[in-house]
Amino acid sequence: MAAFVAASLLGALLLSIPAASEMPGRASPLTALFTAASAVCVTGLGVVDTGGHWTPLGEGIILALIQVGGLGIMALSSLIALVLARRLGLRARLLAVAETGSINLGDIRQLLVGIVKLSLGVEAVVAVALMLRLWISHEEPLERAAYLGVFHSVSAFNNAGFSPFGDSLTSFNRDPVVLLLVAATVVAGGLGFLVWIQIARHPRRPHQWNLHAKLTVTTTAFLLVVGWALLAWFEWTNPNTLGPMSAPDSFVNAFFHSVMPRTAGFNSIDVASMREPSRLLTEILMFIGGGSASTAGGIKVTSFAVLGWIMWAEVRGEPDVVAFERRIPDGAQRQALAVALLGIGVLVAATMALLATTNLARSDLFFEAVSALGTVGLSTGATGLLSTSSQFIVIALMIVGRVGPPTLFAALVFRQHDSLYRHAEERPIIG
């Protein structure tokens, strides 16, 4: 956490340079800090318009902060997963090595190089594709198209959601190529490097993937499809969102907004104009987030999946929690429960604090809190209206949401120890 705070302070110092702001003088310290923290935590929330407030230098600083924050989280999360393999004992280490394809503590350099190659490779391909689309179909000057392609590819792969356009991607809501390119990049960044290792090693044999990869991919696909169907249903006749669009455009935009809460923060329709069921669904997806050891935030899809398998086993009366013919250890079940409950606790406390410090609607502040904790970046428009103290609360939420899940997971595992005794058992009444 200290590294992210330091990076945010350094970014704020750079954004405070007069040449970084389009406004006379320089950006206020709080505006610079909020923007820097949002970029380092790859969130995307902003108290000012990115394209209108910041100069090309300021946008370049934001882009650099996004890249550093995204690579740092992927490296940190992946390394924590490997270090924990060492902590879990010889047998667990051997299983972890087998499941990850001989990735172990001796391969840290190889891991980091792989993360950088994956990030830069995907970003480069997407940047070229977006550049060509903007240049040919939208008649942007080649230099401007190249810049926009790079900015959006980096922002999308790192699940940041920053855009130089004041309306995010709403001006492209009838361009399926741009929307699907950005959505695919967000999904790629949100799966996590350890999942991509499994996919690369067994591209045509998913049954050989380890349990983490299977849970991440299947749960991600499930949430995307369910979110897509429900958002299309809720917003199909809404005159302020999907209503005026053709059927194909409505389907594409519904899919796009099923992807974005995973936690990218781009929008192609007005989030504030969405109906209440759509906003609640968006909040649920933002809280769940993306894959572990990825650029996404939230409690992570694996935590959500494990909780789902726990409930399924309980309903069926099974003594063990089994997913894909693999038994999930009791320790992993407790960790998933702890992460989810602590996330809910932080969210409730933060919403109360925002209500006490800002005179805005509870629904808007709750949406803002979920978006910040999940490092999403979607907003109903409340971000720019937050008071000074509320902005500090949102900054803290973004940092906690970015470093909290992997740090908490590591802390929970390292605290595990064998007990020399067990207390007498007594069953409380549940329900």
C-alpha angles and dihedrals in degrees: 000000000000090000092054092047090050092048090049092051092048090048090049090052091052093046089052090067108112091232090060095063131066090208122089112273114358138313116275114260092245093050090049092047094047092049094045093049090048091051097045090047088046090232107130101215113137137183089204135038108271096214097039101042104038128062121225086269091053092047089049090053090050091049091050091050090051092052093047092046093048096047091044094054094046091049094044095048094045093047091049089054090052095044090051089055086063092047094053097069137258098295094047090046091054091049091048091050091050093047095047096046101256094315107149142144091288090061098058093118091049090049094051092046089050092052092051092046092049093047097046093040095054092042092051094050094047092045091056092046093049092045092055092046094049092044098046105031102028097034095232114163109264094246092048092045091052092050093048091047093053094044095050095042092053092043093048099046091048090047090236103135097209115144133177087223114093092220094044105226100332091113087062097049090116095047107086093183095062094041095047093045091053092043093050091050091051091051091048092053092044096056096068134234095266089058091050089053089059093045092049093049096045107021094158099031108064090165087071094057117108120255094261092057093045093050093045097048098041095044091046091051091046094051093045093052095044092046091047094051096044096045091050089050096047097043103032094103098028105123091207098054126015098354099091094043128094118254095259092048091047091053092049094048092046089052091046091054091046088058100043099067086060079086117284108104101212115133133197095183131042106276092198090059095054117114120256096257089053092050092050091049090049091051091052092050091047091052092051094046126173141303128321117257089024137107091262126100135209127085086303130248092260091060089049091047094049091051089050092051090048091056092045091052091048093050090051093045093238117162092216133046105235127182124177090351092304124113113231111223120243089240092059090049092053092046092052090049092048093049092049096046094045089049090053091047093051091046094052093046092048093049090051090050091050091049089052094050104035132050096222134117116283092232092055093046093047090051089049092049094050090047092051096044091046090045089232107133100213114134140178089219098277097114096081091047097055119120121240094262091046091054090056089051091052091047089054090048092053093051093045091047092051101047100020105082098049093039092047091047091052092047092051093050095046090051092058113111140157116262122218092214142024127216123238112277123243125168119225121209110265121201 
